[in-house]
Amino acid sequence: MLENLSPQPGSLVKEQRKSELGFTVTTFTPNKEQLRKQETIQGEQIAVIVFPGAGDTAAVSEKMSESVVQNLLQEQVRRQKYAIDGNFKVAAAIHMPSLVSKDVIDASGDRDTKMQGFVKMIAAVLKEHPAQKVFLVGQSMGGQNLPELVSLFKTQFPNITIAGSVFFQSGGLFEQGIAEFNQGLGKSNQLEHELAQNFPTKLDISELEERIREAKNKYDTGLALKLTQDLEQMKANYNAKYAQLKQNALAETERTVPGKKGLPASRIGHKKIESLFQKIEQLTTEIEQRTTSQETESPETQYDYKAIKRAQALRRKLLMEIVNHLVADPVIGNTWKPLSVLIEAGRESFLSKRKINKQVQVDLAENFDFPVAVAWSQQDAVFPAQKAQTRTGLLSKVFNKASKLYDVVVENLGHKPHSFNPEKFGQVVSDIITRIQFDEQENSTTALRY
């Protein structure tokens, strides 16, 4: 009987509803069969609210919420099967849109009105799917909005019990304000574009061809023409294996890099450029090998979104290799313009020092009087775990009212877990929510690694 509790395909009901402001919210709830099975469980009803980051459609990012529910249902089975003390029932997972998604931007009202609309919509859903405990999960920009949302919950809907929160790769825990963040994000996007254009893989070509088709379908001839020109240059670089770029770099370095200890400039410059392009060649080959196996023969499904995301994640590895190489020896970056653009963007987007904003510290200390988990990913090139200043002892100073603290590091997960590995995101968040409910130790910081 216990095994029958395990969620099967189709075990969730997906509902979408529009708020009075015009944006759409997605809800995942157990189906009737799962609800019937949950009647055998002794435990409180819980709900999870997920606030995604920016840059992806709801159809992509909502995979995070779906994965969280599936993993929570599996945890129910595990706890019953092994007679583990304590269990819970899943009421719903509410997947909110990003604050910068098109339907929210197009919705009526200013930002404050929309944030209040978020909270009202959540309260309406919880009225239909009551829960004794509510958990808030914010990923990237979604985490940046959690302090304000918690404040709105406490003032407008004090009857809703927030049982815990998870900051997952959260942008809100860094010193830079929204203007600086957007500036860095723009440089990051520029960086990815330059890398794809100069050092493309087959998947980059496939993605650009898809964008051209979309532009033509929307009759955007100007964009289609620009992208077609980009595609021609990308194919030329790919077919030539960056030969022209390498030749330009060698020529420019030979012209500008001074000689040393009697050695000619060409010998010094050529050796550095050869070394760099050898590294680029190795890493772009790795991208091809690890992603082209995911492609399919079918023309209808040739554009593989997940494979594209895997390639982008691997390209960040390439980026960091280039950046680290040139930071150690910036002469090349300063003498060859394409690399100069990359290195400048890389320094500002990925190598800048970040700390917690003082005002954010006040907000977090005032309202977060429940368990808090702060999770970072080792492979996150936007907010890398190595740069996070909230780790270890500083957590207890920032969240000084939190009853439990979890310092979390996740391996093998990029900044967009919903695209790269939503299953792992669901596993990590589900485990954290379970720990928050049943860990007995209070007023402590627990280090977790996944």
Contacts in CASP RR format, 6 or more apart in sequence:
PFRMAT RR
TARGET T0000
AUTHOR 0000-0000-0000
METHOD contacts of the structure
MODEL  1
MLENLSPQPGSLVKEQRKSELGFTVTTFTPNKEQLRKQETIQGEQIAVIV
FPGAGDTAAVSEKMSESVVQNLLQEQVRRQKYAIDGNFKVAAAIHMPSLV
SKDVIDASGDRDTKMQGFVKMIAAVLKEHPAQKVFLVGQSMGGQNLPELV
SLFKTQFPNITIAGSVFFQSGGLFEQGIAEFNQGLGKSNQLEHELAQNFP
TKLDISELEERIREAKNKYDTGLALKLTQDLEQMKANYNAKYAQLKQNAL
AETERTVPGKKGLPASRIGHKKIESLFQKIEQLTTEIEQRTTSQETESPE
TQYDYKAIKRAQALRRKLLMEIVNHLVADPVIGNTWKPLSVLIEAGRESF
LSKRKINKQVQVDLAENFDFPVAVAWSQQDAVFPAQKAQTRTGLLSKVFN
KASKLYDVVVENLGHKPHSFNPEKFGQVVSDIITRIQFDEQENSTTALRY
1 40 0 8 1.000
2 77 0 8 1.000
2 80 0 8 1.000
2 81 0 8 1.000
3 77 0 8 1.000
3 81 0 8 1.000
4 37 0 8 1.000
5 37 0 8 1.000
5 38 0 8 1.000
5 40 0 8 1.000
5 73 0 8 1.000
5 76 0 8 1.000
5 77 0 8 1.000
5 80 0 8 1.000
6 73 0 8 1.000
6 74 0 8 1.000
6 77 0 8 1.000
7 30 0 8 1.000
7 34 0 8 1.000
7 70 0 8 1.000
7 73 0 8 1.000
7 74 0 8 1.000
10 31 0 8 1.000
11 30 0 8 1.000
11 31 0 8 1.000
11 33 0 8 1.000
11 34 0 8 1.000
11 70 0 8 1.000
11 73 0 8 1.000
12 28 0 8 1.000
12 29 0 8 1.000
12 30 0 8 1.000
12 31 0 8 1.000
12 34 0 8 1.000
12 66 0 8 1.000
12 69 0 8 1.000
12 70 0 8 1.000
13 28 0 8 1.000
13 29 0 8 1.000
13 30 0 8 1.000
13 31 0 8 1.000
14 26 0 8 1.000
14 27 0 8 1.000
14 28 0 8 1.000
14 66 0 8 1.000
15 26 0 8 1.000
15 27 0 8 1.000
15 29 0 8 1.000
16 24 0 8 1.000
16 25 0 8 1.000
16 26 0 8 1.000
16 27 0 8 1.000
17 24 0 8 1.000
17 25 0 8 1.000
17 27 0 8 1.000
17 121 0 8 1.000
17 125 0 8 1.000
18 24 0 8 1.000
18 25 0 8 1.000
19 25 0 8 1.000
19 107 0 8 1.000
19 117 0 8 1.000
19 120 0 8 1.000
19 121 0 8 1.000
20 117 0 8 1.000
21 107 0 8 1.000
21 108 0 8 1.000
21 109 0 8 1.000
21 113 0 8 1.000
21 114 0 8 1.000
21 117 0 8 1.000
22 103 0 8 1.000
22 106 0 8 1.000
22 107 0 8 1.000
22 108 0 8 1.000
23 97 0 8 1.000
23 101 0 8 1.000
23 103 0 8 1.000
23 104 0 8 1.000
23 107 0 8 1.000
23 114 0 8 1.000
24 58 0 8 1.000
24 97 0 8 1.000
24 103 0 8 1.000
25 94 0 8 1.000
25 95 0 8 1.000
25 96 0 8 1.000
25 97 0 8 1.000
25 121 0 8 1.000
25 122 0 8 1.000
25 125 0 8 1.000
26 58 0 8 1.000
26 62 0 8 1.000
26 65 0 8 1.000
26 94 0 8 1.000
26 95 0 8 1.000
27 92 0 8 1.000
27 93 0 8 1.000
27 94 0 8 1.000
27 95 0 8 1.000
27 125 0 8 1.000
27 129 0 8 1.000
28 62 0 8 1.000
28 65 0 8 1.000
28 66 0 8 1.000
28 69 0 8 1.000
28 92 0 8 1.000
28 93 0 8 1.000
28 95 0 8 1.000
29 69 0 8 1.000
29 90 0 8 1.000
29 91 0 8 1.000
29 92 0 8 1.000
29 93 0 8 1.000
29 129 0 8 1.000
30 38 0 8 1.000
30 69 0 8 1.000
30 73 0 8 1.000
30 90 0 8 1.000
34 73 0 8 1.000
38 76 0 8 1.000
38 89 0 8 1.000
38 90 0 8 1.000
41 76 0 8 1.000
41 80 0 8 1.000
41 87 0 8 1.000
41 88 0 8 1.000
41 89 0 8 1.000
42 86 0 8 1.000
42 87 0 8 1.000
43 86 0 8 1.000
43 87 0 8 1.000
43 88 0 8 1.000
43 89 0 8 1.000
44 88 0 8 1.000
44 89 0 8 1.000
44 131 0 8 1.000
44 132 0 8 1.000
44 133 0 8 1.000
45 88 0 8 1.000
45 89 0 8 1.000
45 90 0 8 1.000
45 91 0 8 1.000
45 130 0 8 1.000
45 131 0 8 1.000
45 132 0 8 1.000
45 133 0 8 1.000
46 72 0 8 1.000
46 88 0 8 1.000
46 89 0 8 1.000
46 90 0 8 1.000
46 91 0 8 1.000
46 131 0 8 1.000
46 132 0 8 1.000
46 133 0 8 1.000
46 134 0 8 1.000
46 135 0 8 1.000
46 163 0 8 1.000
46 433 0 8 1.000
46 437 0 8 1.000
47 90 0 8 1.000
47 91 0 8 1.000
47 92 0 8 1.000
47 93 0 8 1.000
47 94 0 8 1.000
47 126 0 8 1.000
47 129 0 8 1.000
47 131 0 8 1.000
47 133 0 8 1.000
47 134 0 8 1.000
47 135 0 8 1.000
48 65 0 8 1.000
48 68 0 8 1.000
48 69 0 8 1.000
48 72 0 8 1.000
48 92 0 8 1.000
48 93 0 8 1.000
48 94 0 8 1.000
48 134 0 8 1.000
48 135 0 8 1.000
48 137 0 8 1.000
48 429 0 8 1.000
48 433 0 8 1.000
49 93 0 8 1.000
49 94 0 8 1.000
49 96 0 8 1.000
49 122 0 8 1.000
49 134 0 8 1.000
49 135 0 8 1.000
49 136 0 8 1.000
49 137 0 8 1.000
50 64 0 8 1.000
50 65 0 8 1.000
50 68 0 8 1.000
50 93 0 8 1.000
50 94 0 8 1.000
50 95 0 8 1.000
50 96 0 8 1.000
50 137 0 8 1.000
50 138 0 8 1.000
50 139 0 8 1.000
51 96 0 8 1.000
51 98 0 8 1.000
51 136 0 8 1.000
51 137 0 8 1.000
51 138 0 8 1.000
51 139 0 8 1.000
51 142 0 8 1.000
51 143 0 8 1.000
51 145 0 8 1.000
51 146 0 8 1.000
51 149 0 8 1.000
52 58 0 8 1.000
52 61 0 8 1.000
52 62 0 8 1.000
52 64 0 8 1.000
52 95 0 8 1.000
52 96 0 8 1.000
52 97 0 8 1.000
52 98 0 8 1.000
52 138 0 8 1.000
52 139 0 8 1.000
52 140 0 8 1.000
52 141 0 8 1.000
52 142 0 8 1.000
52 418 0 8 1.000
53 61 0 8 1.000
53 98 0 8 1.000
53 138 0 8 1.000
53 139 0 8 1.000
53 140 0 8 1.000
53 141 0 8 1.000
53 142 0 8 1.000
53 143 0 8 1.000
54 98 0 8 1.000
54 99 0 8 1.000
54 100 0 8 1.000
54 101 0 8 1.000
54 140 0 8 1.000
54 141 0 8 1.000
55 98 0 8 1.000
55 100 0 8 1.000
55 101 0 8 1.000
56 98 0 8 1.000
56 416 0 8 1.000
56 418 0 8 1.000
56 419 0 8 1.000
57 101 0 8 1.000
58 95 0 8 1.000
58 97 0 8 1.000
58 101 0 8 1.000
60 305 0 8 1.000
60 418 0 8 1.000
60 419 0 8 1.000
61 95 0 8 1.000
61 98 0 8 1.000
61 418 0 8 1.000
62 95 0 8 1.000
62 418 0 8 1.000
63 418 0 8 1.000
63 422 0 8 1.000
64 95 0 8 1.000
64 137 0 8 1.000
64 139 0 8 1.000
64 417 0 8 1.000
64 418 0 8 1.000
64 422 0 8 1.000
64 425 0 8 1.000
64 426 0 8 1.000
64 429 0 8 1.000
65 93 0 8 1.000
65 94 0 8 1.000
65 95 0 8 1.000
66 93 0 8 1.000
66 95 0 8 1.000
66 422 0 8 1.000
67 422 0 8 1.000
67 423 0 8 1.000
67 425 0 8 1.000
67 426 0 8 1.000
67 427 0 8 1.000
68 93 0 8 1.000
68 137 0 8 1.000
68 425 0 8 1.000
68 426 0 8 1.000
68 429 0 8 1.000
68 430 0 8 1.000
68 433 0 8 1.000
69 90 0 8 1.000
69 92 0 8 1.000
69 93 0 8 1.000
70 426 0 8 1.000
71 426 0 8 1.000
71 427 0 8 1.000
71 429 0 8 1.000
71 430 0 8 1.000
71 431 0 8 1.000
72 88 0 8 1.000
72 90 0 8 1.000
72 430 0 8 1.000
72 433 0 8 1.000
72 434 0 8 1.000
73 90 0 8 1.000
74 430 0 8 1.000
75 430 0 8 1.000
75 431 0 8 1.000
75 434 0 8 1.000
76 87 0 8 1.000
76 88 0 8 1.000
76 89 0 8 1.000
76 90 0 8 1.000
78 84 0 8 1.000
79 86 0 8 1.000
79 87 0 8 1.000
80 87 0 8 1.000
85 438 0 8 1.000
86 437 0 8 1.000
86 438 0 8 1.000
88 133 0 8 1.000
88 434 0 8 1.000
88 437 0 8 1.000
91 126 0 8 1.000
91 129 0 8 1.000
91 130 0 8 1.000
91 131 0 8 1.000
92 125 0 8 1.000
92 126 0 8 1.000
92 129 0 8 1.000
92 131 0 8 1.000
94 122 0 8 1.000
94 125 0 8 1.000
94 126 0 8 1.000
96 118 0 8 1.000
96 121 0 8 1.000
96 122 0 8 1.000
97 103 0 8 1.000
97 104 0 8 1.000
98 104 0 8 1.000
98 141 0 8 1.000
98 142 0 8 1.000
99 111 0 8 1.000
99 114 0 8 1.000
99 115 0 8 1.000
99 141 0 8 1.000
99 142 0 8 1.000
99 145 0 8 1.000
100 141 0 8 1.000
104 114 0 8 1.000
107 114 0 8 1.000
115 145 0 8 1.000
115 148 0 8 1.000
115 149 0 8 1.000
115 152 0 8 1.000
116 152 0 8 1.000
116 156 0 8 1.000
118 149 0 8 1.000
118 152 0 8 1.000
119 149 0 8 1.000
119 152 0 8 1.000
119 153 0 8 1.000
119 156 0 8 1.000
119 157 0 8 1.000
120 156 0 8 1.000
123 156 0 8 1.000
123 157 0 8 1.000
123 160 0 8 1.000
126 134 0 8 1.000
126 160 0 8 1.000
132 161 0 8 1.000
133 161 0 8 1.000
133 163 0 8 1.000
133 164 0 8 1.000
133 437 0 8 1.000
134 160 0 8 1.000
134 161 0 8 1.000
134 162 0 8 1.000
134 163 0 8 1.000
134 164 0 8 1.000
135 162 0 8 1.000
135 163 0 8 1.000
135 164 0 8 1.000
135 165 0 8 1.000
135 166 0 8 1.000
135 433 0 8 1.000
135 436 0 8 1.000
136 146 0 8 1.000
136 149 0 8 1.000
136 150 0 8 1.000
136 162 0 8 1.000
136 164 0 8 1.000
136 165 0 8 1.000
136 166 0 8 1.000
137 165 0 8 1.000
137 166 0 8 1.000
137 168 0 8 1.000
137 429 0 8 1.000
138 145 0 8 1.000
138 146 0 8 1.000
138 165 0 8 1.000
138 166 0 8 1.000
138 167 0 8 1.000
138 168 0 8 1.000
138 170 0 8 1.000
139 168 0 8 1.000
139 169 0 8 1.000
139 170 0 8 1.000
139 417 0 8 1.000
139 418 0 8 1.000
139 425 0 8 1.000
140 168 0 8 1.000
140 169 0 8 1.000
140 170 0 8 1.000
140 171 0 8 1.000
140 382 0 8 1.000
140 383 0 8 1.000
140 415 0 8 1.000
141 171 0 8 1.000
142 170 0 8 1.000
143 167 0 8 1.000
143 168 0 8 1.000
143 170 0 8 1.000
143 171 0 8 1.000
143 172 0 8 1.000
144 170 0 8 1.000
144 171 0 8 1.000
144 172 0 8 1.000
146 165 0 8 1.000
146 167 0 8 1.000
146 170 0 8 1.000
147 172 0 8 1.000
147 360 0 8 1.000
147 363 0 8 1.000
147 364 0 8 1.000
147 367 0 8 1.000
147 368 0 8 1.000
148 363 0 8 1.000
150 162 0 8 1.000
150 165 0 8 1.000
150 367 0 8 1.000
150 368 0 8 1.000
151 363 0 8 1.000
151 367 0 8 1.000
153 160 0 8 1.000
153 162 0 8 1.000
154 162 0 8 1.000
154 367 0 8 1.000
162 370 0 8 1.000
163 370 0 8 1.000
163 371 0 8 1.000
163 436 0 8 1.000
163 437 0 8 1.000
164 370 0 8 1.000
164 371 0 8 1.000
164 372 0 8 1.000
164 373 0 8 1.000
164 433 0 8 1.000
164 436 0 8 1.000
165 368 0 8 1.000
165 370 0 8 1.000
165 371 0 8 1.000
165 372 0 8 1.000
165 373 0 8 1.000
166 372 0 8 1.000
166 373 0 8 1.000
166 375 0 8 1.000
166 429 0 8 1.000
166 432 0 8 1.000
166 433 0 8 1.000
167 173 0 8 1.000
167 372 0 8 1.000
167 373 0 8 1.000
167 374 0 8 1.000
167 375 0 8 1.000
168 375 0 8 1.000
168 417 0 8 1.000
168 425 0 8 1.000
168 428 0 8 1.000
168 429 0 8 1.000
169 375 0 8 1.000
169 376 0 8 1.000
169 377 0 8 1.000
169 380 0 8 1.000
169 382 0 8 1.000
169 383 0 8 1.000
169 415 0 8 1.000
169 417 0 8 1.000
170 374 0 8 1.000
170 383 0 8 1.000
171 181 0 8 1.000
171 383 0 8 1.000
172 357 0 8 1.000
172 360 0 8 1.000
173 356 0 8 1.000
173 360 0 8 1.000
173 374 0 8 1.000
173 388 0 8 1.000
173 390 0 8 1.000
173 398 0 8 1.000
174 181 0 8 1.000
174 354 0 8 1.000
174 355 0 8 1.000
174 356 0 8 1.000
174 357 0 8 1.000
174 383 0 8 1.000
174 389 0 8 1.000
175 354 0 8 1.000
175 355 0 8 1.000
175 356 0 8 1.000
175 357 0 8 1.000
176 352 0 8 1.000
176 354 0 8 1.000
176 357 0 8 1.000
177 357 0 8 1.000
183 348 0 8 1.000
184 348 0 8 1.000
184 349 0 8 1.000
185 349 0 8 1.000
186 349 0 8 1.000
187 344 0 8 1.000
187 345 0 8 1.000
187 346 0 8 1.000
187 348 0 8 1.000
187 349 0 8 1.000
188 345 0 8 1.000
188 346 0 8 1.000
188 349 0 8 1.000
188 350 0 8 1.000
188 382 0 8 1.000
190 341 0 8 1.000
190 345 0 8 1.000
191 319 0 8 1.000
191 342 0 8 1.000
191 345 0 8 1.000
191 346 0 8 1.000
191 349 0 8 1.000
192 312 0 8 1.000
192 315 0 8 1.000
192 319 0 8 1.000
194 338 0 8 1.000
194 341 0 8 1.000
194 342 0 8 1.000
194 345 0 8 1.000
195 315 0 8 1.000
195 318 0 8 1.000
195 319 0 8 1.000
195 342 0 8 1.000
196 204 0 8 1.000
196 207 0 8 1.000
196 208 0 8 1.000
196 234 0 8 1.000
196 315 0 8 1.000
197 230 0 8 1.000
197 233 0 8 1.000
197 234 0 8 1.000
197 237 0 8 1.000
198 237 0 8 1.000
198 242 0 8 1.000
198 245 0 8 1.000
198 338 0 8 1.000
199 237 0 8 1.000
199 242 0 8 1.000
199 280 0 8 1.000
199 284 0 8 1.000
199 318 0 8 1.000
200 234 0 8 1.000
200 235 0 8 1.000
200 237 0 8 1.000
200 238 0 8 1.000
201 238 0 8 1.000
201 284 0 8 1.000
201 287 0 8 1.000
201 288 0 8 1.000
201 291 0 8 1.000
201 292 0 8 1.000
201 311 0 8 1.000
202 238 0 8 1.000
202 288 0 8 1.000
202 292 0 8 1.000
202 295 0 8 1.000
203 287 0 8 1.000
203 291 0 8 1.000
203 292 0 8 1.000
203 295 0 8 1.000
203 304 0 8 1.000
203 307 0 8 1.000
203 308 0 8 1.000
203 311 0 8 1.000
204 234 0 8 1.000
204 311 0 8 1.000
205 231 0 8 1.000
205 234 0 8 1.000
205 235 0 8 1.000
205 238 0 8 1.000
206 295 0 8 1.000
206 302 0 8 1.000
206 303 0 8 1.000
206 304 0 8 1.000
206 308 0 8 1.000
207 303 0 8 1.000
207 308 0 8 1.000
208 227 0 8 1.000
208 230 0 8 1.000
208 231 0 8 1.000
208 234 0 8 1.000
209 231 0 8 1.000
210 303 0 8 1.000
211 227 0 8 1.000
212 224 0 8 1.000
212 227 0 8 1.000
212 228 0 8 1.000
212 231 0 8 1.000
215 221 0 8 1.000
215 222 0 8 1.000
215 223 0 8 1.000
215 224 0 8 1.000
215 227 0 8 1.000
216 224 0 8 1.000
236 244 0 8 1.000
237 244 0 8 1.000
237 245 0 8 1.000
241 281 0 8 1.000
242 277 0 8 1.000
242 280 0 8 1.000
242 281 0 8 1.000
245 338 0 8 1.000
246 273 0 8 1.000
246 277 0 8 1.000
248 336 0 8 1.000
248 338 0 8 1.000
249 273 0 8 1.000
249 276 0 8 1.000
249 277 0 8 1.000
249 332 0 8 1.000
249 336 0 8 1.000
249 338 0 8 1.000
249 339 0 8 1.000
250 269 0 8 1.000
250 270 0 8 1.000
250 273 0 8 1.000
252 335 0 8 1.000
252 336 0 8 1.000
252 337 0 8 1.000
253 265 0 8 1.000
253 269 0 8 1.000
253 270 0 8 1.000
253 272 0 8 1.000
253 273 0 8 1.000
253 332 0 8 1.000
253 335 0 8 1.000
253 336 0 8 1.000
254 265 0 8 1.000
254 266 0 8 1.000
254 269 0 8 1.000
254 270 0 8 1.000
255 265 0 8 1.000
255 335 0 8 1.000
256 265 0 8 1.000
256 335 0 8 1.000
257 265 0 8 1.000
257 268 0 8 1.000
257 269 0 8 1.000
257 272 0 8 1.000
257 331 0 8 1.000
257 332 0 8 1.000
257 335 0 8 1.000
258 265 0 8 1.000
259 265 0 8 1.000
259 268 0 8 1.000
260 268 0 8 1.000
269 332 0 8 1.000
272 329 0 8 1.000
272 331 0 8 1.000
272 332 0 8 1.000
273 332 0 8 1.000
275 325 0 8 1.000
276 322 0 8 1.000
276 325 0 8 1.000
276 326 0 8 1.000
276 332 0 8 1.000
279 321 0 8 1.000
279 322 0 8 1.000
279 325 0 8 1.000
280 318 0 8 1.000
280 321 0 8 1.000
280 322 0 8 1.000
283 314 0 8 1.000
283 317 0 8 1.000
283 318 0 8 1.000
283 321 0 8 1.000
284 318 0 8 1.000
286 314 0 8 1.000
287 311 0 8 1.000
287 314 0 8 1.000
287 315 0 8 1.000
287 318 0 8 1.000
290 310 0 8 1.000
290 314 0 8 1.000
291 307 0 8 1.000
291 308 0 8 1.000
291 310 0 8 1.000
291 311 0 8 1.000
291 314 0 8 1.000
292 307 0 8 1.000
294 304 0 8 1.000
294 306 0 8 1.000
294 307 0 8 1.000
294 310 0 8 1.000
295 302 0 8 1.000
295 304 0 8 1.000
295 307 0 8 1.000
296 302 0 8 1.000
296 304 0 8 1.000
305 419 0 8 1.000
306 419 0 8 1.000
306 420 0 8 1.000
309 416 0 8 1.000
309 419 0 8 1.000
309 420 0 8 1.000
310 420 0 8 1.000
313 379 0 8 1.000
313 414 0 8 1.000
313 420 0 8 1.000
316 379 0 8 1.000
316 381 0 8 1.000
316 414 0 8 1.000
319 342 0 8 1.000
319 346 0 8 1.000
319 350 0 8 1.000
319 381 0 8 1.000
320 350 0 8 1.000
320 381 0 8 1.000
322 339 0 8 1.000
322 342 0 8 1.000
322 343 0 8 1.000
323 342 0 8 1.000
323 343 0 8 1.000
323 346 0 8 1.000
323 347 0 8 1.000
323 350 0 8 1.000
323 351 0 8 1.000
326 332 0 8 1.000
326 333 0 8 1.000
326 339 0 8 1.000
326 342 0 8 1.000
326 343 0 8 1.000
327 343 0 8 1.000
327 347 0 8 1.000
327 351 0 8 1.000
330 343 0 8 1.000
332 339 0 8 1.000
333 339 0 8 1.000
333 340 0 8 1.000
333 343 0 8 1.000
334 340 0 8 1.000
349 382 0 8 1.000
350 381 0 8 1.000
350 382 0 8 1.000
350 384 0 8 1.000
353 387 0 8 1.000
354 383 0 8 1.000
354 387 0 8 1.000
354 388 0 8 1.000
354 389 0 8 1.000
355 389 0 8 1.000
356 389 0 8 1.000
356 390 0 8 1.000
356 394 0 8 1.000
356 398 0 8 1.000
361 398 0 8 1.000
364 398 0 8 1.000
364 399 0 8 1.000
365 398 0 8 1.000
365 399 0 8 1.000
365 400 0 8 1.000
365 401 0 8 1.000
366 401 0 8 1.000
368 399 0 8 1.000
368 401 0 8 1.000
368 402 0 8 1.000
369 401 0 8 1.000
369 402 0 8 1.000
369 403 0 8 1.000
370 402 0 8 1.000
370 403 0 8 1.000
371 402 0 8 1.000
371 403 0 8 1.000
371 404 0 8 1.000
371 405 0 8 1.000
371 406 0 8 1.000
371 436 0 8 1.000
372 399 0 8 1.000
372 402 0 8 1.000
372 404 0 8 1.000
372 405 0 8 1.000
372 406 0 8 1.000
373 405 0 8 1.000
373 406 0 8 1.000
373 408 0 8 1.000
373 432 0 8 1.000
373 436 0 8 1.000
373 448 0 8 1.000
374 388 0 8 1.000
374 390 0 8 1.000
374 391 0 8 1.000
374 395 0 8 1.000
374 405 0 8 1.000
374 406 0 8 1.000
374 407 0 8 1.000
374 408 0 8 1.000
375 406 0 8 1.000
375 408 0 8 1.000
375 409 0 8 1.000
375 410 0 8 1.000
375 428 0 8 1.000
375 432 0 8 1.000
376 383 0 8 1.000
376 384 0 8 1.000
376 385 0 8 1.000
376 388 0 8 1.000
376 391 0 8 1.000
376 408 0 8 1.000
376 409 0 8 1.000
376 410 0 8 1.000
377 384 0 8 1.000
377 385 0 8 1.000
377 409 0 8 1.000
377 410 0 8 1.000
377 411 0 8 1.000
377 413 0 8 1.000
377 414 0 8 1.000
377 415 0 8 1.000
377 417 0 8 1.000
378 384 0 8 1.000
378 385 0 8 1.000
378 386 0 8 1.000
378 409 0 8 1.000
378 410 0 8 1.000
378 411 0 8 1.000
378 412 0 8 1.000
378 413 0 8 1.000
379 411 0 8 1.000
379 412 0 8 1.000
379 413 0 8 1.000
379 414 0 8 1.000
380 413 0 8 1.000
380 414 0 8 1.000
380 415 0 8 1.000
381 414 0 8 1.000
381 415 0 8 1.000
382 415 0 8 1.000
383 415 0 8 1.000
385 391 0 8 1.000
385 409 0 8 1.000
390 398 0 8 1.000
391 407 0 8 1.000
392 407 0 8 1.000
392 445 0 8 1.000
393 445 0 8 1.000
395 405 0 8 1.000
395 407 0 8 1.000
395 445 0 8 1.000
396 405 0 8 1.000
396 445 0 8 1.000
399 405 0 8 1.000
403 442 0 8 1.000
403 443 0 8 1.000
404 436 0 8 1.000
404 439 0 8 1.000
404 441 0 8 1.000
404 442 0 8 1.000
404 443 0 8 1.000
404 444 0 8 1.000
404 446 0 8 1.000
405 444 0 8 1.000
405 445 0 8 1.000
405 446 0 8 1.000
406 432 0 8 1.000
406 435 0 8 1.000
406 436 0 8 1.000
406 445 0 8 1.000
406 446 0 8 1.000
406 447 0 8 1.000
406 448 0 8 1.000
407 445 0 8 1.000
407 446 0 8 1.000
407 447 0 8 1.000
407 448 0 8 1.000
408 428 0 8 1.000
408 432 0 8 1.000
408 447 0 8 1.000
408 448 0 8 1.000
408 449 0 8 1.000
408 450 0 8 1.000
409 447 0 8 1.000
409 448 0 8 1.000
409 449 0 8 1.000
409 450 0 8 1.000
410 424 0 8 1.000
410 428 0 8 1.000
410 449 0 8 1.000
410 450 0 8 1.000
411 449 0 8 1.000
411 450 0 8 1.000
412 421 0 8 1.000
412 424 0 8 1.000
413 420 0 8 1.000
413 421 0 8 1.000
413 424 0 8 1.000
413 425 0 8 1.000
414 420 0 8 1.000
414 421 0 8 1.000
417 424 0 8 1.000
417 425 0 8 1.000
418 425 0 8 1.000
424 450 0 8 1.000
427 450 0 8 1.000
428 450 0 8 1.000
431 448 0 8 1.000
431 450 0 8 1.000
432 448 0 8 1.000
435 446 0 8 1.000
435 448 0 8 1.000
439 446 0 8 1.000
END
